[in-house]
């Protein structure tokens, strides 16, 4: 039981009145009556809140509804259901003990419930680390219309929810891909250059078909039978190509942007790209590595394959040692026999750092179609956009500009050796990677 602010305000007013009554005795009797009335109302309020409720249920039932798992880096909805079992309207203040990883102390919600009614409170949580998150109790503080006393109800203690890579983002891209609305999230429409060699069928010409696909010989044969309809050749995308995502877990991937590490950005993008590849009838695989090989998921297209990739990605953690690209090349050489698209998620901060690994990248690009994905330092760019007011700031911005230029030099150096590269802000990683994958498909490179 808790006394409310209204109770203490009334009690303070009575105490001040009694002090004044010491000098004005005529006020003493009304104030004594006020003290008795306050005590009686407080007792009545306690009886209202603690009296047995019909059916033996508690006065207020509360329940937290959260998914069986949360999506890392995405907004996850949490709902709180409150049911009023009293015969009078109540006002509530609900405090949800969210996991300590969020470091939030403002999860308090106020609501008014009529007698016998239910309300739903919704809010969102955005985790930035994978792992297990433990919710505490749900505290519901209830006041009657008198608002002199509050009663606390506790519900839903010790609920553990794992945080997985962003499956919400994966489902969003999947739905948009099915409905051909990927442009809404930054995925460009890629104009197909030529045709793949995968011929599917001959079908009648309809308005909007490319005239270059008309099969004149077949059309002439149909004209000889009395049918004047033109026919066109219909092609389909090359299928069953292997798409491997290679995730660098070295110390360079620990850098955080908007609370999320580069490794988690790469993991979320891998989940989405793998799912899009399966929708395009390709095979999706995964390799994670640092100073040693961590996980290998062979490229497949079976039922439940995405769940397998999700479970493997959930367990990945960054390492503090430098990445061994020679080890990566040796394992790719032995484990991937078919020419495949390799999407390498890594981070090069300096040109020298990339040049040390360049021999292994060139060997990978010789046997496979290699796309090296690394990250812009957006915090550095924000610093460069600020005007310099002092000599020290000019000096610091000059150094920052040098680091920004090195990123562009890395792109040119990779292009020089015929290696595809993608320099992208972390926030746009998923859309930009899908764009490159679809571009490779349209150009028939895989």
RODO-2510 file (C-alpha; in nm, 4 decimals, decimal comma):
residues 446
     n   res          X          Y          Z
     1     x     0,0000     0,0000     0,0000
     2     x     0,1230     0,3486    -0,0919
     3     x    -0,0122     0,6912     0,0050
     4     x    -0,0648     0,9249    -0,2894
     5     x     0,0395     1,2836    -0,3491
     6     x    -0,3224     1,3964    -0,2994
     7     x    -0,3240     1,2479     0,0519
     8     x    -0,0077     1,4343     0,1520
     9     x    -0,1357     1,7623     0,0047
    10     x    -0,4564     1,7336     0,2062
    11     x    -0,2602     1,6358     0,5151
    12     x    -0,0313     1,9376     0,4686
    13     x    -0,3312     2,1673     0,4284
    14     x    -0,4809     2,0349     0,7530
    15     x    -0,1495     2,0764     0,9372
    16     x    -0,1142     2,4365     0,8180
    17     x    -0,4759     2,5009     0,9173
    18     x    -0,4107     2,3694     1,2692
    19     x    -0,1158     2,6064     1,3042
    20     x    -0,3391     2,8945     1,1982
    21     x    -0,6117     2,7716     1,4411
    22     x    -0,3651     2,8219     1,7264
    23     x    -0,4057     3,1941     1,6651
    24     x    -0,7724     3,1736     1,5496
    25     x    -0,9489     2,9264     1,7834
    26     x    -1,2707     2,9513     1,5794
    27     x    -1,1105     2,7414     1,3028
    28     x    -1,0194     2,4542     1,5337
    29     x    -1,3543     2,2710     1,5234
    30     x    -1,3859     2,2689     1,1397
    31     x    -1,0265     2,1539     1,1066
    32     x    -1,0790     1,8716     1,3559
    33     x    -1,3769     1,7691     1,1468
    34     x    -1,1521     1,7819     0,8384
    35     x    -0,8979     1,5532     1,0062
    36     x    -1,1695     1,3025     1,0856
    37     x    -1,3064     1,3254     0,7310
    38     x    -0,9593     1,2664     0,5816
    39     x    -0,9086     0,9640     0,8039
    40     x    -1,2508     0,8263     0,7118
    41     x    -1,1947     0,8754     0,3368
    42     x    -0,8522     0,7138     0,3603
    43     x    -1,0013     0,4137     0,5393
    44     x    -1,2801     0,3940     0,2805
    45     x    -1,0252     0,4065    -0,0017
    46     x    -0,8309     0,1205     0,1580
    47     x    -1,1492    -0,0857     0,1909
    48     x    -1,2377    -0,0212    -0,1745
    49     x    -0,8962    -0,1334    -0,3009
    50     x    -0,8482    -0,4317    -0,0699
    51     x    -1,2042    -0,5637    -0,0485
    52     x    -1,2510    -0,9118    -0,2023
    53     x    -1,3466    -0,9071    -0,5696
    54     x    -1,6269    -1,1198    -0,7067
    55     x    -1,4970    -1,4502    -0,8401
    56     x    -1,1911    -1,4486    -0,6173
    57     x    -0,9715    -1,2819    -0,8812
    58     x    -0,7385    -0,9944    -0,8046
    59     x    -0,8579    -0,6390    -0,8500
    60     x    -0,6385    -0,5879    -1,1579
    61     x    -0,4888    -0,8470    -1,3891
    62     x    -0,1819    -0,7504    -1,5901
    63     x     0,0086    -0,9422    -1,8557
    64     x     0,3080    -0,8571    -2,0699
    65     x     0,2994    -0,9950    -2,4257
    66     x     0,6330    -1,0111    -2,6060
    67     x     0,7511    -1,2313    -2,8900
    68     x     0,9367    -1,5552    -2,8288
    69     x     1,2437    -1,3740    -2,9629
    70     x     1,3414    -1,0134    -3,0360
    71     x     1,5035    -0,8811    -3,3552
    72     x     1,8402    -0,7137    -3,3096
    73     x     1,8594    -0,3561    -3,4404
    74     x     1,4824    -0,3381    -3,5098
    75     x     1,1898    -0,1911    -3,3189
    76     x     1,0110    -0,4774    -3,1415
    77     x     0,6598    -0,4228    -3,0109
    78     x     0,5738    -0,5098    -2,6510
    79     x     0,2112    -0,5063    -2,5322
    80     x     0,0747    -0,4815    -2,1760
    81     x    -0,2818    -0,6030    -2,1176
    82     x    -0,4665    -0,4668    -1,8128
    83     x    -0,8073    -0,5913    -1,6934
    84     x    -1,0122    -0,4050    -1,4294
    85     x    -1,2054    -0,6487    -1,2085
    86     x    -1,3314    -0,3784    -0,9722
    87     x    -1,6891    -0,2450    -0,9821
    88     x    -1,5672     0,1132    -1,0109
    89     x    -1,3340     0,2957    -1,2515
    90     x    -0,9659     0,3075    -1,1617
    91     x    -0,6531     0,4936    -1,2696
    92     x    -0,3317     0,2976    -1,3102
    93     x     0,0404     0,3580    -1,3354
    94     x     0,2276     0,0637    -1,4863
    95     x     0,6029     0,0142    -1,4511
    96     x     0,7575    -0,2590    -1,6646
    97     x     1,0975    -0,3908    -1,5514
    98     x     1,2643    -0,4194    -1,8921
    99     x     1,6048    -0,5915    -1,9323
   100     x     1,9089    -0,4116    -1,7922
   101     x     2,0725    -0,4022    -2,1373
   102     x     1,8424    -0,1149    -2,2408
   103     x     1,9415     0,1066    -1,9457
   104     x     1,6031     0,2807    -1,9438
   105     x     1,4187     0,4087    -1,6383
   106     x     1,1255     0,5765    -1,8131
   107     x     0,9049     0,2755    -1,8870
   108     x     0,6013     0,4077    -1,6957
   109     x     0,2530     0,4236    -1,8475
   110     x    -0,0633     0,5863    -1,7119
   111     x    -0,4091     0,4639    -1,8054
   112     x    -0,7704     0,4947    -1,6884
   113     x    -0,9915     0,1838    -1,6900
   114     x    -1,3705     0,1849    -1,6547
   115     x    -1,5273    -0,0841    -1,4390
   116     x    -1,4889    -0,4312    -1,5879
   117     x    -1,2985    -0,3047    -1,8947
   118     x    -0,9661    -0,3943    -2,0585
   119     x    -0,6953    -0,1741    -2,2088
   120     x    -0,3783    -0,2430    -2,4069
   121     x    -0,0561    -0,0412    -2,3689
   122     x     0,1967    -0,0768    -2,6510
   123     x     0,5576     0,0360    -2,6654
   124     x     0,8718    -0,0572    -2,8580
   125     x     1,2195    -0,1779    -2,7652
   126     x     1,5267    -0,1703    -2,9913
   127     x     1,8031    -0,4073    -2,8758
   128     x     2,1525    -0,3554    -3,0145
   129     x     2,3200    -0,6753    -2,8910
   130     x     2,2374    -1,0397    -2,9418
   131     x     2,1927    -1,2687    -2,6423
   132     x     1,9400    -1,3421    -2,3670
   133     x     1,7380    -1,0552    -2,2204
   134     x     1,5543    -1,0988    -1,8885
   135     x     1,2361    -0,9075    -1,8146
   136     x     1,1453    -0,8510    -1,4499
   137     x     0,8074    -0,7979    -1,2869
   138     x     0,5181    -0,5920    -1,4185
   139     x     0,4127    -0,3462    -1,1453
   140     x     0,0616    -0,2013    -1,1655
   141     x    -0,0264     0,0751    -0,9156
   142     x    -0,4036     0,1228    -0,8803
   143     x    -0,6044     0,4170    -0,7440
   144     x    -0,9787     0,4372    -0,6821
   145     x    -1,1730     0,7560    -0,7699
   146     x    -1,0770     0,8952    -0,4237
   147     x    -0,7028     0,8828    -0,5179
   148     x    -0,5776     0,8794    -0,1584
   149     x    -0,4196     0,5318    -0,1535
   150     x    -0,2502     0,3190    -0,4188
   151     x    -0,2355    -0,0591    -0,4254
   152     x     0,0383    -0,2430    -0,6113
   153     x    -0,0129    -0,5598    -0,8139
   154     x     0,2831    -0,7612    -0,9475
   155     x     0,2621    -0,9843    -1,2547
   156     x     0,4868    -1,1692    -1,5015
   157     x     0,8166    -1,2096    -1,3202
   158     x     1,1420    -1,3421    -1,4744
   159     x     1,0674    -1,3750    -1,8456
   160     x     1,3778    -1,4528    -2,0561
   161     x     1,3687    -1,3627    -2,4278
   162     x     1,6578    -1,4223    -2,6721
   163     x     1,7600    -1,1491    -2,9176
   164     x     1,8288    -1,2886    -3,2676
   165     x     1,9575    -1,1196    -3,5843
   166     x     1,6918    -0,8959    -3,7363
   167     x     1,4364    -1,1442    -3,8694
   168     x     1,1862    -0,8543    -3,8796
   169     x     1,4023    -0,6828    -4,1406
   170     x     1,4263    -1,0122    -4,3289
   171     x     1,0466    -1,0506    -4,3371
   172     x     1,0037    -0,6878    -4,4451
   173     x     1,2343    -0,7339    -4,7447
   174     x     1,0748    -1,0715    -4,8214
   175     x     0,7240    -0,9230    -4,8392
   176     x     0,8444    -0,6317    -5,0505
   177     x     1,0282    -0,8686    -5,2847
   178     x     0,7180    -1,0839    -5,3303
   179     x     0,5042    -0,7768    -5,4085
   180     x     0,7747    -0,6138    -5,6282
   181     x     0,8023    -0,3094    -5,3973
   182     x     1,1703    -0,3287    -5,3029
   183     x     1,2213     0,0253    -5,4370
   184     x     1,0480     0,1534    -5,1218
   185     x     1,3544     0,0590    -4,9138
   186     x     1,6179     0,1808    -5,1578
   187     x     1,6583    -0,1259    -5,3808
   188     x     1,6910    -0,0032    -5,7392
   189     x     1,5247    -0,1471    -6,0447
   190     x     1,8053    -0,3056    -6,2474
   191     x     1,7723    -0,2995    -6,6249
   192     x     1,8536    -0,6410    -6,7641
   193     x     2,1355    -0,6360    -7,0168
   194     x     2,0780    -0,9140    -7,2673
   195     x     1,9379    -1,2531    -7,1661
   196     x     2,0574    -1,5420    -6,9644
   197     x     2,1097    -1,8681    -7,1490
   198     x     1,8248    -2,0330    -6,9576
   199     x     1,5485    -2,0597    -7,2237
   200     x     1,2075    -2,1422    -7,0759
   201     x     0,9324    -2,1379    -7,3415
   202     x     0,7739    -1,9723    -7,6469
   203     x     0,4576    -1,7765    -7,5740
   204     x     0,2259    -1,5354    -7,7643
   205     x     0,3371    -1,1748    -7,7955
   206     x     0,1583    -0,9243    -7,5702
   207     x     0,1825    -0,5449    -7,5614
   208     x     0,4925    -0,4351    -7,3728
   209     x     0,7145    -0,7298    -7,4699
   210     x     1,0587    -0,6478    -7,6048
   211     x     1,0348    -0,6712    -7,9907
   212     x     1,3871    -0,8132    -7,9932
   213     x     1,2561    -1,1315    -7,8280
   214     x     1,0183    -1,2101    -8,1176
   215     x     1,0861    -1,5536    -8,2639
   216     x     1,0321    -1,4799    -8,6341
   217     x     1,0769    -1,8384    -8,7523
   218     x     0,8182    -1,9733    -8,5100
   219     x     0,5849    -1,6840    -8,5953
   220     x     0,6190    -1,7625    -8,9681
   221     x     0,5340    -2,1291    -8,9079
   222     x     0,2228    -2,0278    -8,7110
   223     x     0,1204    -1,7930    -8,9954
   224     x     0,1284    -2,0910    -9,2319
   225     x    -0,1320    -2,2654    -9,0173
   226     x    -0,3696    -1,9673    -9,0340
   227     x    -0,2690    -1,8140    -8,6997
   228     x    -0,1289    -1,4609    -8,7289
   229     x    -0,0196    -1,4243    -8,3656
   230     x     0,3447    -1,3367    -8,3087
   231     x     0,5356    -1,5418    -8,0532
   232     x     0,8319    -1,4444    -7,8380
   233     x     1,1084    -1,6328    -7,6624
   234     x     1,0706    -1,6273    -7,2852
   235     x     1,3828    -1,6565    -7,0708
   236     x     1,4230    -1,7136    -6,7005
   237     x     1,6982    -1,6204    -6,4607
   238     x     1,9843    -1,8568    -6,4100
   239     x     1,8974    -2,0624    -6,1048
   240     x     2,0696    -2,2739    -5,8424
   241     x     2,3751    -2,0455    -5,8251
   242     x     2,5680    -2,0459    -5,4984
   243     x     2,5756    -1,7260    -5,2898
   244     x     2,8095    -1,7314    -4,9889
   245     x     2,8251    -1,4555    -4,7276
   246     x     3,1718    -1,4372    -4,5671
   247     x     3,1636    -1,2477    -4,2361
   248     x     3,4817    -1,1098    -4,0846
   249     x     3,4631    -1,1264    -3,7030
   250     x     3,7979    -0,9579    -3,6333
   251     x     3,8554    -0,6576    -3,4087
   252     x     3,7816    -0,4138    -3,6922
   253     x     3,4173    -0,5243    -3,6854
   254     x     3,3677    -0,4195    -3,3234
   255     x     3,3263    -0,0532    -3,4181
   256     x     2,9752     0,0675    -3,3181
   257     x     2,7438     0,2963    -3,5161
   258     x     2,4123     0,4027    -3,3584
   259     x     2,4710     0,1444    -3,0858
   260     x     2,5027    -0,1473    -3,3290
   261     x     2,8427    -0,2999    -3,4070
   262     x     2,9605    -0,3514    -3,7651
   263     x     2,9407    -0,7256    -3,7065
   264     x     2,5702    -0,6989    -3,6228
   265     x     2,5080    -0,4836    -3,9303
   266     x     2,6801    -0,7530    -4,1388
   267     x     2,4819    -1,0316    -3,9695
   268     x     2,1488    -0,8565    -4,0308
   269     x     2,2416    -0,7938    -4,3963
   270     x     2,3519    -1,1573    -4,4376
   271     x     2,0166    -1,2803    -4,3118
   272     x     1,8255    -1,0623    -4,5597
   273     x     2,0533    -1,1312    -4,8595
   274     x     2,0430    -1,5066    -4,7960
   275     x     1,6644    -1,4981    -4,7884
   276     x     1,6459    -1,2915    -5,1089
   277     x     1,8849    -1,5367    -5,2764
   278     x     1,6565    -1,8268    -5,1847
   279     x     1,3576    -1,6347    -5,3228
   280     x     1,5550    -1,5960    -5,6482
   281     x     1,5996    -1,9766    -5,6524
   282     x     1,9701    -1,9576    -5,5687
   283     x     2,1509    -2,1435    -5,2913
   284     x     2,2612    -1,9519    -4,9809
   285     x     2,5667    -2,0372    -4,7698
   286     x     2,7631    -1,8810    -4,4855
   287     x     3,1209    -1,8706    -4,3554
   288     x     3,2312    -1,6762    -4,0462
   289     x     3,5979    -1,6346    -3,9617
   290     x     3,8539    -1,4343    -3,7642
   291     x     4,1917    -1,5717    -3,6540
   292     x     4,0333    -1,9141    -3,7069
   293     x     3,7340    -2,0516    -3,8910
   294     x     3,4168    -2,0247    -3,6808
   295     x     3,1182    -2,1588    -3,8739
   296     x     3,0486    -2,3021    -4,2185
   297     x     2,6973    -2,3503    -4,3566
   298     x     2,7093    -2,5129    -4,7048
   299     x     2,5035    -2,3436    -4,9748
   300     x     2,1664    -2,5183    -5,0002
   301     x     1,8043    -2,4472    -5,0804
   302     x     1,6096    -2,6780    -4,8530
   303     x     1,3172    -2,6292    -4,6207
   304     x     1,4399    -2,4935    -4,2894
   305     x     1,7696    -2,3687    -4,4333
   306     x     1,7008    -2,0079    -4,3272
   307     x     1,6336    -2,1219    -3,9721
   308     x     1,9692    -2,2989    -3,9724
   309     x     2,1454    -1,9815    -4,0904
   310     x     1,9582    -1,7783    -3,8258
   311     x     2,0690    -2,0098    -3,5445
   312     x     2,4331    -1,9969    -3,6594
   313     x     2,4317    -1,6160    -3,6865
   314     x     2,2815    -1,5844    -3,3371
   315     x     2,5943    -1,7375    -3,1810
   316     x     2,8570    -1,5237    -3,3567
   317     x     3,0791    -1,2913    -3,1512
   318     x     3,3630    -1,0591    -3,2513
   319     x     3,7230    -1,1477    -3,1718
   320     x     4,0057    -0,9235    -3,0518
   321     x     4,2714    -1,0695    -3,2820
   322     x     4,3519    -0,9736    -3,6406
   323     x     4,1668    -1,1585    -3,9157
   324     x     4,3503    -1,4362    -4,1014
   325     x     4,2551    -1,3993    -4,4700
   326     x     4,5004    -1,6717    -4,5702
   327     x     4,2992    -1,9155    -4,3605
   328     x     3,9807    -1,7923    -4,5308
   329     x     4,1273    -1,8519    -4,8777
   330     x     4,2457    -2,2026    -4,7855
   331     x     3,9020    -2,3031    -4,6566
   332     x     3,7131    -2,1506    -4,9497
   333     x     3,9486    -2,3382    -5,1832
   334     x     3,8725    -2,6728    -5,0195
   335     x     3,5033    -2,6291    -4,9296
   336     x     3,3569    -2,4380    -5,2284
   337     x     3,4227    -2,6279    -5,5516
   338     x     3,1660    -2,4552    -5,7747
   339     x     3,2106    -2,0969    -5,8950
   340     x     3,0018    -1,8853    -5,6575
   341     x     2,9222    -1,5307    -5,5572
   342     x     3,1244    -1,4489    -5,2438
   343     x     3,0008    -1,1460    -5,0488
   344     x     3,2790    -1,0590    -4,8045
   345     x     3,1726    -0,8333    -4,5146
   346     x     3,4847    -0,6773    -4,3632
   347     x     3,6240    -0,3366    -4,2705
   348     x     3,9424    -0,1736    -4,3977
   349     x     4,0343     0,1536    -4,2277
   350     x     4,3631     0,2081    -4,4135
   351     x     4,5014     0,1348    -4,7572
   352     x     4,7980    -0,0513    -4,6053
   353     x     4,5595    -0,2737    -4,4118
   354     x     4,3828    -0,3723    -4,7339
   355     x     4,7070    -0,4229    -4,9283
   356     x     4,8257    -0,6789    -4,6727
   357     x     4,5203    -0,8899    -4,7578
   358     x     4,5129    -0,8109    -5,1310
   359     x     4,6978    -1,1286    -5,2446
   360     x     4,4316    -1,3483    -5,0836
   361     x     4,1474    -1,1346    -5,2225
   362     x     4,2936    -1,1666    -5,5723
   363     x     4,3099    -1,5444    -5,5384
   364     x     3,9482    -1,5570    -5,4239
   365     x     3,8415    -1,3355    -5,7170
   366     x     4,0264    -1,5643    -5,9606
   367     x     3,8036    -1,8626    -5,8815
   368     x     3,4813    -1,6873    -5,7782
   369     x     3,2837    -1,3673    -5,8235
   370     x     3,4006    -1,1669    -5,5209
   371     x     3,2253    -0,8617    -5,3755
   372     x     3,4148    -0,6903    -5,0917
   373     x     3,1786    -0,4917    -4,8700
   374     x     3,3288    -0,2466    -4,6227
   375     x     3,1992     0,0540    -4,4345
   376     x     3,2089     0,4317    -4,4463
   377     x     3,2913     0,5997    -4,1170
   378     x     2,9756     0,8086    -4,0871
   379     x     3,0883     0,9654    -3,7590
   380     x     3,3997     1,0900    -3,9391
   381     x     3,1844     1,2347    -4,2160
   382     x     2,9686     1,4199    -3,9637
   383     x     3,2843     1,5682    -3,8125
   384     x     3,4054     1,6808    -4,1549
   385     x     3,0725     1,8547    -4,2223
   386     x     3,1207     2,0809    -3,9194
   387     x     3,2913     2,4183    -3,9819
   388     x     3,6411     2,4502    -3,8327
   389     x     3,6794     2,7512    -3,5987
   390     x     4,0320     2,7011    -3,4622
   391     x     4,3696     2,5937    -3,5941
   392     x     4,3459     2,2701    -3,3975
   393     x     4,0100     2,1870    -3,5574
   394     x     4,1551     2,2579    -3,9035
   395     x     4,4415     2,0188    -3,8279
   396     x     4,2023     1,7494    -3,6982
   397     x     3,9757     1,7820    -4,0020
   398     x     4,2763     1,7514    -4,2328
   399     x     4,3682     1,4214    -4,0677
   400     x     4,0040     1,3081    -4,0847
   401     x     3,9909     1,3962    -4,4549
   402     x     4,2990     1,1818    -4,5117
   403     x     4,1245     0,8792    -4,3572
   404     x     3,8112     0,9433    -4,5649
   405     x     4,0174     0,9632    -4,8849
   406     x     4,1896     0,6346    -4,8024
   407     x     3,8522     0,4593    -4,8166
   408     x     3,8062     0,5826    -5,1747
   409     x     4,1625     0,4732    -5,2599
   410     x     4,0794     0,1242    -5,1347
   411     x     3,7871     0,1091    -5,3788
   412     x     4,0064     0,2160    -5,6699
   413     x     4,2808    -0,0294    -5,5735
   414     x     4,0330    -0,3190    -5,5680
   415     x     3,8873    -0,2135    -5,9040
   416     x     4,2377    -0,2051    -6,0452
   417     x     4,2634    -0,5811    -5,9896
   418     x     3,9103    -0,6534    -6,1121
   419     x     3,7628    -0,7057    -5,7647
   420     x     3,4092    -0,5740    -5,7103
   421     x     3,3745    -0,3543    -5,4028
   422     x     3,1001    -0,1753    -5,2134
   423     x     3,1729     0,1161    -4,9794
   424     x     2,8524     0,1844    -4,7877
   425     x     2,7240     0,3570    -4,4737
   426     x     2,6312     0,0937    -4,2123
   427     x     2,2674     0,2068    -4,2090
   428     x     2,2308     0,1416    -4,5852
   429     x     2,4253    -0,1849    -4,5912
   430     x     2,1308    -0,4197    -4,6534
   431     x     1,9723    -0,2266    -4,9413
   432     x     2,3074    -0,1575    -5,1113
   433     x     2,4147    -0,5222    -5,0885
   434     x     2,0854    -0,6431    -5,2374
   435     x     2,1291    -0,3901    -5,5190
   436     x     2,4680    -0,5350    -5,6090
   437     x     2,3408    -0,8931    -5,5917
   438     x     2,0490    -0,8106    -5,8238
   439     x     2,2870    -0,6237    -6,0558
   440     x     2,5115    -0,9299    -6,0806
   441     x     2,2045    -1,1418    -6,1594
   442     x     2,0852    -0,8977    -6,4273
   443     x     2,4284    -0,8857    -6,5915
   444     x     2,4529    -1,2633    -6,5918
   445     x     2,7755    -1,2636    -6,3901
   446     x     2,6543    -1,5547    -6,1784
***
